[in-house]
Amino acid sequence: MPGSVPGSTPGSTKAMGALTLGGLVVVTAYSVALGSNGWLWFGWVVLGLITIGMAATRTT
């Protein structure tokens, strides 16, 4: 939709939440199989913060 703010719809927030949860599963599996990688965890934390921000802006 033109002029809409990304993350303003419940569907896009749910999609980001699913992506964040999927990312956690992937990062955890990678860490178990090949050892922890700080950059992967950092990326997941950033993704989680973006998701939280989207959820916060949607509720206001």
N, CA, C and O atoms as a printed pandas DataFrame, in Angstrom:
     atom_number atom_name residue_name chain_id  residue_number  x_coord  y_coord  z_coord
0              1         N          MET        A               1    0.833   -1.180    0.000
1              2        CA          MET        A               1    0.000    0.000    0.000
2              3         C          MET        A               1    0.878    1.244    0.000
3              4         O          MET        A               1    1.783    1.353    0.828
4              5         N          PRO        A               2    0.641    2.154   -0.880
5              6        CA          PRO        A               2    1.440    3.374   -0.884
6              7         C          PRO        A               2    1.202    4.198    0.376
7              8         O          PRO        A               2    0.068    4.343    0.832
8              9         N          GLY        A               3    2.262    4.721    0.919
9             10        CA          GLY        A               3    2.145    5.585    2.084
10            11         C          GLY        A               3    2.013    4.866    3.409
11            12         O          GLY        A               3    1.942    5.511    4.455
12            13         N          SER        A               4    1.979    3.538    3.386
13            14        CA          SER        A               4    1.857    2.826    4.655
14            15         C          SER        A               4    3.236    2.652    5.281
15            16         O          SER        A               4    4.250    2.573    4.587
16            17         N          VAL        A               5    3.245    2.595    6.587
17            18        CA          VAL        A               5    4.494    2.421    7.325
18            19         C          VAL        A               5    4.763    0.924    7.438
19            20         O          VAL        A               5    3.890    0.173    7.873
20            21         N          PRO        A               6    5.969    0.477    7.049
21            22        CA          PRO        A               6    6.279   -0.945    7.214
22            23         C          PRO        A               6    6.118   -1.360    8.669
23            24         O          PRO        A               6    6.577   -0.664    9.575
24            25         N          GLY        A               7    5.477   -2.474    8.885
25            26        CA          GLY        A               7    5.266   -2.948   10.242
26            27         C          GLY        A               7    3.985   -2.451   10.854
27            28         O          GLY        A               7    3.710   -2.741   12.018
28            29         N          SER        A               8    3.187   -1.706   10.103
29            30        CA          SER        A               8    1.970   -1.150   10.674
30            31         C          SER        A               8    0.800   -2.121   10.595
31            32         O          SER        A               8   -0.236   -1.885   11.217
32            33         N          THR        A               9    0.942   -3.190    9.853
33            34        CA          THR        A               9   -0.143   -4.163    9.748
34            35         C          THR        A               9    0.153   -5.361   10.624
35            36         O          THR        A               9    1.310   -5.745   10.790
36            37         N          PRO        A              10   -0.891   -5.955   11.187
37            38        CA          PRO        A              10   -0.667   -7.138   12.025
38            39         C          PRO        A              10    0.011   -8.273   11.274
39            40         O          PRO        A              10    0.803   -9.012   11.860
40            41         N          GLY        A              11   -0.285   -8.425    9.986
41            42        CA          GLY        A              11    0.323   -9.502    9.200
42            43         C          GLY        A              11    1.826   -9.368    9.082
43            44         O          GLY        A              11    2.548  -10.356    9.209
44            45         N          SER        A              12    2.310   -8.150    8.839
45            46        CA          SER        A              12    3.750   -7.967    8.691
46            47         C          SER        A              12    4.461   -8.144   10.032
47            48         O          SER        A              12    5.589   -8.634   10.075
48            49         N          THR        A              13    3.814   -7.751   11.118
49            50        CA          THR        A              13    4.408   -7.947   12.444
50            51         C          THR        A              13    4.482   -9.435   12.769
51            52         O          THR        A              13    5.474   -9.909   13.323
52            53         N          LYS        A              14    3.421  -10.169   12.418
53            54        CA          LYS        A              14    3.440  -11.622   12.641
54            55         C          LYS        A              14    4.524  -12.278   11.791
55            56         O          LYS        A              14    5.201  -13.199   12.248
56            57         N          ALA        A              15    4.691  -11.809   10.564
57            58        CA          ALA        A              15    5.727  -12.369    9.693
58            59         C          ALA        A              15    7.113  -12.114   10.275
59            60         O          ALA        A              15    7.965  -13.003   10.259
60            61         N          MET        A              16    7.347  -10.897   10.794
61            62        CA          MET        A              16    8.637  -10.600   11.419
62            63         C          MET        A              16    8.850  -11.455   12.660
63            64         O          MET        A              16    9.964  -11.911   12.918
64            65         N          GLY        A              17    7.788  -11.675   13.428
65            66        CA          GLY        A              17    7.895  -12.531   14.605
66            67         C          GLY        A              17    8.264  -13.953   14.220
67            68         O          GLY        A              17    9.098  -14.585   14.868
68            69         N          ALA        A              18    7.638  -14.453   13.160
69            70        CA          ALA        A              18    7.953  -15.801   12.691
70            71         C          ALA        A              18    9.383  -15.881   12.182
71            72         O          ALA        A              18   10.081  -16.866   12.423
72            73         N          LEU        A              19    9.822  -14.837   11.473
73            74        CA          LEU        A              19   11.196  -14.797   10.976
74            75         C          LEU        A              19   12.190  -14.766   12.135
75            76         O          LEU        A              19   13.223  -15.435   12.094
76            77         N          THR        A              20   11.873  -13.990   13.163
77            78        CA          THR        A              20   12.747  -13.903   14.332
78            79         C          THR        A              20   12.832  -15.253   15.048
79            80         O          THR        A              20   13.915  -15.693   15.432
80            81         N          LEU        A              21   11.684  -15.901   15.223
81            82        CA          LEU        A              21   11.667  -17.216   15.869
82            83         C          LEU        A              21   12.423  -18.242   15.028
83            84         O          LEU        A              21   13.191  -19.042   15.561
84            85         N          GLY        A              22   12.202  -18.217   13.712
85            86        CA          GLY        A              22   12.937  -19.114   12.821
86            87         C          GLY        A              22   14.431  -18.855   12.872
87            88         O          GLY        A              22   15.236  -19.786   12.846
88            89         N          GLY        A              23   14.796  -17.572   12.947
89            90        CA          GLY        A              23   16.213  -17.218   13.062
90            91         C          GLY        A              23   16.831  -17.756   14.336
91            92         O          GLY        A              23   17.974  -18.213   14.338
92            93         N          LEU        A              24   16.069  -17.700   15.424
93            94        CA          LEU        A              24   16.572  -18.240   16.688
94            95         C          LEU        A              24   16.842  -19.737   16.567
95            96         O          LEU        A              24   17.856  -20.231   17.059
96            97         N          VAL        A              25   15.938  -20.453   15.915
97            98        CA          VAL        A              25   16.115  -21.899   15.718
98            99         C          VAL        A              25   17.365  -22.169   14.883
99           100         O          VAL        A              25   18.157  -23.052   15.213
100          101         N          VAL        A              26   17.542  -21.411   13.802
101          102        CA          VAL        A              26   18.700  -21.602   12.927
102          103         C          VAL        A              26   20.003  -21.285   13.658
103          104         O          VAL        A              26   20.961  -22.053   13.574
104          105         N          VAL        A              27   20.047  -20.170   14.370
105          106        CA          VAL        A              27   21.263  -19.775   15.084
106          107         C          VAL        A              27   21.592  -20.788   16.179
107          108         O          VAL        A              27   22.755  -21.138   16.378
108          109         N          THR        A              28   20.562  -21.256   16.887
109          110        CA          THR        A              28   20.788  -22.261   17.929
110          111         C          THR        A              28   21.313  -23.563   17.331
111          112         O          THR        A              28   22.258  -24.148   17.858
112          113         N          ALA        A              29   20.707  -24.021   16.234
113          114        CA          ALA        A              29   21.161  -25.258   15.584
114          115         C          ALA        A              29   22.599  -25.111   15.087
115          116         O          ALA        A              29   23.402  -26.034   15.224
116          117         N          TYR        A              30   22.920  -23.961   14.514
117          118        CA          TYR        A              30   24.285  -23.710   14.040
118          119         C          TYR        A              30   25.261  -23.750   15.208
119          120         O          TYR        A              30   26.341  -24.333   15.107
120          121         N          SER        A              31   24.872  -23.124   16.319
121          122        CA          SER        A              31   25.754  -23.081   17.483
122          123         C          SER        A              31   25.996  -24.478   18.051
123          124         O          SER        A              31   27.106  -24.803   18.471
124          125         N          VAL        A              32   24.953  -25.294   18.061
125          126        CA          VAL        A              32   25.098  -26.659   18.581
126          127         C          VAL        A              32   25.979  -27.494   17.649
127          128         O          VAL        A              32   26.834  -28.250   18.110
128          129         N          ALA        A              33   25.768  -27.356   16.342
129          130        CA          ALA        A              33   26.487  -28.190   15.383
130          131         C          ALA        A              33   27.924  -27.732   15.149
131          132         O          ALA        A              33   28.833  -28.559   15.087
132          133         N          LEU        A              34   28.138  -26.423   15.018
133          134        CA          LEU        A              34   29.443  -25.933   14.582
134          135         C          LEU        A              34   30.130  -25.003   15.573
135          136         O          LEU        A              34   31.238  -24.534   15.313
136          137         N          GLY        A              35   29.497  -24.736   16.690
137          138        CA          GLY        A              35   30.079  -23.824   17.661
138          139         C          GLY        A              35   29.459  -22.445   17.535
139          140         O          GLY        A              35   28.978  -22.058   16.470
140          141         N          SER        A              36   29.478  -21.723   18.619
141          142        CA          SER        A              36   28.828  -20.414   18.672
142          143         C          SER        A              36   29.547  -19.402   17.783
143          144         O          SER        A              36   30.774  -19.393   17.687
144          145         N          ASN        A              37   28.752  -18.553   17.139
145          146        CA          ASN        A              37   29.286  -17.477   16.316
146          147         C          ASN        A              37   28.663  -16.178   16.814
147          148         O          ASN        A              37   27.453  -15.982   16.703
148          149         N          GLY        A              38   29.489  -15.293   17.360
149          150        CA          GLY        A              38   28.986  -14.056   17.939
150          151         C          GLY        A              38   28.222  -13.187   16.953
151          152         O          GLY        A              38   27.245  -12.537   17.327
152          153         N          TRP        A              39   28.661  -13.169   15.687
153          154        CA          TRP        A              39   27.985  -12.345   14.687
154          155         C          TRP        A              39   26.575  -12.839   14.418
155          156         O          TRP        A              39   25.670  -12.034   14.199
156          157         N          LEU        A              40   26.373  -14.162   14.432
157          158        CA          LEU        A              40   25.028  -14.703   14.235
158          159         C          LEU        A              40   24.107  -14.278   15.373
159          160         O          LEU        A              40   22.967  -13.874   15.142
160          161         N          TRP        A              41   24.608  -14.372   16.604
161          162        CA          TRP        A              41   23.797  -13.965   17.749
162          163         C          TRP        A              41   23.522  -12.467   17.725
163          164         O          TRP        A              41   22.418  -12.028   18.045
164          165         N          PHE        A              42   24.520  -11.690   17.347
165          166        CA          PHE        A              42   24.327  -10.244   17.227
166          167         C          PHE        A              42   23.246   -9.936   16.192
167          168         O          PHE        A              42   22.375   -9.100   16.434
168          169         N          GLY        A              43   23.300  -10.603   15.051
169          170        CA          GLY        A              43   22.287  -10.408   14.009
170          171         C          GLY        A              43   20.905  -10.786   14.491
171          172         O          GLY        A              43   19.924  -10.113   14.174
172          173         N          TRP        A              44   20.822  -11.876   15.266
173          174        CA          TRP        A              44   19.521  -12.297   15.767
174          175         C          TRP        A              44   18.972  -11.287   16.777
175          176         O          TRP        A              44   17.774  -11.003   16.782
176          177         N          VAL        A              45   19.837  -10.750   17.625
177          178        CA          VAL        A              45   19.401   -9.739   18.599
178          179         C          VAL        A              45   18.883   -8.491   17.870
179          180         O          VAL        A              45   17.856   -7.930   18.253
180          181         N          VAL        A              46   19.595   -8.057   16.822
181          182        CA          VAL        A              46   19.144   -6.903   16.041
182          183         C          VAL        A              46   17.784   -7.196   15.412
183          184         O          VAL        A              46   16.891   -6.350   15.453
184          185         N          LEU        A              47   17.618   -8.377   14.837
185          186        CA          LEU        A              47   16.341   -8.775   14.250
186          187         C          LEU        A              47   15.238   -8.769   15.306
187          188         O          LEU        A              47   14.126   -8.313   15.039
188          189         N          GLY        A              48   15.539   -9.269   16.495
189          190        CA          GLY        A              48   14.567   -9.262   17.585
190          191         C          GLY        A              48   14.174   -7.854   18.000
191          192         O          GLY        A              48   13.000   -7.587   18.259
192          193         N          LEU        A              49   15.150   -6.949   18.066
193          194        CA          LEU        A              49   14.852   -5.559   18.427
194          195         C          LEU        A              49   13.983   -4.879   17.370
195          196         O          LEU        A              49   13.086   -4.104   17.701
196          197         N          ILE        A              50   14.251   -5.171   16.108
197          198        CA          ILE        A              50   13.419   -4.616   15.030
198          199         C          ILE        A              50   11.992   -5.134   15.155
199          200         O          ILE        A              50   11.036   -4.378   14.989
200          201         N          THR        A              51   11.850   -6.421   15.447
201          202        CA          THR        A              51   10.521   -7.017   15.605
202          203         C          THR        A              51    9.786   -6.388   16.772
203          204         O          THR        A              51    8.597   -6.087   16.661
204          205         N          ILE        A              52   10.465   -6.186   17.884
205          206        CA          ILE        A              52    9.846   -5.558   19.055
206          207         C          ILE        A              52    9.430   -4.128   18.711
207          208         O          ILE        A              52    8.349   -3.680   19.093
208          209         N          GLY        A              53   10.294   -3.421   17.990
209          210        CA          GLY        A              53    9.959   -2.064   17.566
210          211         C          GLY        A              53    8.735   -2.025   16.674
211          212         O          GLY        A              53    7.895   -1.136   16.807
212          213         N          MET        A              54    8.630   -2.979   15.769
213          214        CA          MET        A              54    7.448   -3.048   14.892
214          215         C          MET        A              54    6.196   -3.304   15.709
215          216         O          MET        A              54    5.160   -2.683   15.473
216          217         N          ALA        A              55    6.284   -4.213   16.667
217          218        CA          ALA        A              55    5.126   -4.527   17.495
218          219         C          ALA        A              55    4.729   -3.313   18.343
219          220         O          ALA        A              55    3.542   -3.049   18.534
220          221         N          ALA        A              56    5.711   -2.583   18.842
221          222        CA          ALA        A              56    5.427   -1.407   19.672
222          223         C          ALA        A              56    4.768   -0.297   18.859
223          224         O          ALA        A              56    3.842    0.357   19.338
224          225         N          THR        A              57    5.241   -0.083   17.636
225          226        CA          THR        A              57    4.657    0.977   16.820
226          227         C          THR        A              57    3.263    0.608   16.338
227          228         O          THR        A              57    2.438    1.491   16.100
228          229         N          ARG        A              58    2.991   -0.667   16.193
229          230        CA          ARG        A              58    1.675   -1.112   15.745
230          231         C          ARG        A              58    0.626   -0.905   16.823
231          232         O          ARG        A              58   -0.529   -0.613   16.512
232          233         N          THR        A              59    1.011   -1.053   18.089
233          234        CA          THR        A              59    0.042   -0.975   19.174
234          235         C          THR        A              59   -0.276    0.459   19.576
235          236         O          THR        A              59   -1.262    0.697   20.272
236          237         N          THR        A              60    0.546    1.422   19.148
237          238        CA          THR        A              60    0.295    2.806   19.548
238          239         C          THR        A              60   -0.558    3.530   18.536
239          240         O          THR        A              60   -0.866    4.708   18.718
